[in-house]
């Protein structure tokens, strides 16, 4: 990679940047906003009314509200650089940018694993922007990441609960992990992506897709094993490698 861009850019200065920088920044803001609001669109309708306890119901509602607020924060930044992302609010699930957000979550096992695996990828994606060249995005990260950590913890604890019950419950949660694990790995994108290198050149991201995915695998695999579950084949059912 050539010498990276290290300046800090405020919203009014984005229009002065190269077309490539503007295109990459607007693309990443659109994808991030889409993922933030895409989660609630997956699970609220089916999971919120079927919560096993009032506390679980409250947590689902709070999670959805926080994700909607994350969308609002990112969409506001996009608006400041001339990008209107309001259309994302009514976008059908099947048209989401990222495959993991296309569909519907209908079981509590799937909701748990979504928090455990997919929200964890979301944390990785947010961490890419820490210290990034677009200063307004860097500034919103601390509060957003803290809330994402709570979503991950809840999903991890619920996944562990299902696994700890053994028998049919453990078998079912294993199947759900098998289904979501390749989607989580795919969220990091193509290992040979040229766009990934340009994000790094412009100081928008810190790691290559491969680096981030490998760090994720090193973190999550021991957690799966600690639950008494089997780590799925990392090459099975993948869209991007």
N, C-alpha and C positions, 0 to 999 in steps of 0.2 A: 504494500500500500504506500502511496506517495505521502508527502508530509501532510498531516491532518490539520484541519481548520480548528483554531483554538479561540477565536473571538466569541464574545457573548452578544447575542442579538436580541433586541427588544422588538415587540410587535410592529411599531411604526417603521422599523428599519428593514423588515423582511422584504418589502417591495424593492429595496435597493440591491438585494442579493441576486445572485445568478438565477436563471430560470431553473437550473437543476436543483439548487437548494430549495427554492420555493415549491417545486413539484414534489420533492421528497418529503419536505416538512408537511405539506398539506395532505399527502398520502398517508403519512404515519398518524396524523391527527384524525383523519377519517376512519382509519382502521381501528385506532384506539377507542374512539367514541362508539363505533359500531359494536365492538366487543363489550364495552361497558354496559350498554343498554341491551345487548343481545342476550345476556344471561337471564335477566328477569323475564324476557319474552319466552325463554325456554321453559321456565319452571313455575312461575307464579300461579297460572291458572289451575294447574293440577296439584301442585305441592302445598300451596298455602292452605286450602280448605281441608286437606287430608292430614295435617300435622298431628302426630300422636299425642302431643301435650300442648297446653296453652303457651308454655315457654318456647317450645319448638316453633309454634306458629308466630310468636313475636319475633323470634330470631330470623325466620324466613322473611317476614315483612320488613324488618330492619335491614337485612341484607339487600333486598330489592331496592329499598329507598336509598341506601348508600351507593349502590351501583348506578341508580338513576342520577344521583348527585354527581358521581364521577363523570357520567356522560355530560351533564350540564357544564361542569368545569372545563372539560376538553372542548366541547362545542363552543363555549365562550371564547376560548383561545383561538379556535379556528375562525370564528367570526371576526376577531381582531386582525386577522391577516387576509380577510376577504373571502373566506370559505363558509358557506351556509350549509350546516349539517342537520338542519331540522328534518329533512326527508328521512333520515335514519330512524326516527321515532316510529314511523309507520311502515318501515320496510318489512316485507315478509321474511320469515326465518330462513327460507330456502335461498334467499338472495344475500345473506350475510357474507362478509368478506372471508371469514374463517370457517372451515368445515365443522369445527366443534360446536358452532352456534346454529347450525342448520338442523332443525328437527324440533322435537319436543321431549321434555323430561316428564315421565309419568309415574316413576316409582321413587320411593324414598332412598332406596339403595343407589339409584342413579344420581339423585340430588347430592347424596353424601360424597360419592366418588367425584362428582363434578367439582365440589368444593375442594376436595383433597388433591386432585390432580390438575384440573383445568384452571382453577383460581390460582394455584401455585405457579403455573406457567404465566398467568397474568401478572403475578408479582415479579417474575423474571423480566417480563416485557417492560414493566414500569421501571425496574432498576436500570434498564438500558439508558434511560433518560437522565439519570442522576448526573448532575454536572454538565448536561448537554448544552450545545451552543444556543439553543432557543431558551433564553432565560425564563420566560413566563411558565414554560412547561416544567422546568426544574423546580420552580417555586411551589407548585401545587402538589408535588410528590409526597412530602412527608405525611400529611394527613391521609392521603389516598392509600399509601402503602400500609399505614397502620390499620386502616379498615380492612384492607385485603388480607392482612395477616390474621385478623379475627375470622374472616370467612374460611380461610384455609384451615385454621385450627378446628373450627366447628366441623367442617367436612372430614378432616382426618379423624377426629374423635368418633364421629358417627360411623365412619367406615370401620374403624377398629371395633366398635360395639357390635356391628353386624358380623364381623369375622369371629369375634370372641364367643358368639352363641354356638358356633360349631354346626355340624350337620347341614341341613338344607340351607340355613341362613348363610353359612360360610361359603357353600357352593355357589349360591346366588350372587353374593358380593364378589366372589372371584370372577364370575362371568362378566359382571359389570366392569370390574377393573380391566379385564381382558379387552373389553370394548372401548374403554376410554383411554387406555394407555397409548395406543398408536395415534389417536387423535391429539393427545397432549404432545407427543414428540413431533408430529407434523406441524404444530403451531409455531415451531421455531423456523419453519421455512426450509427452502432448498439449500443444501450444503454448498452448492456452487453458485449461489445467487450473486450476480454482479451488483444488484441494487444494495445488497447487504454491505458490500465494500464501500459503496458510495455514501451510505449512511454513516459509516465510520469515518470516512474522509472528511465529511462535513461536520463531524462532532455531534451528530444526532444520536447515534448509538455507540456503545463501547465495545461490544463483543461481536464476533462472527456468529452466524447461525449455528455452526458446528460447536463452537466453544460454549455457547449458552445451553445448547441441548445436552452436551456431555456433562456440564455442571449439574443440570437438572437430574439427569440419570443417576449421577453419583449421590445426589441428595435423596431422591425419592425411592430408589430401589431398596436400600436398607429399611426404609419405613414400611414398605410393602411386606418385606420378609419378616419384620418384627411383629406384624399382625398375624403371622402364620399363613400368609398367602404366598402364592408363587408369582414371581416377576414374569410378566408376559414376554414373549419373543419380541425384541425391539425392532425386528425387520418385518414382522407379519402385519398385514393390513395397512401398510404405510402408503401415503400419497406422495410424500416428499422424502428424499434420502440425501 
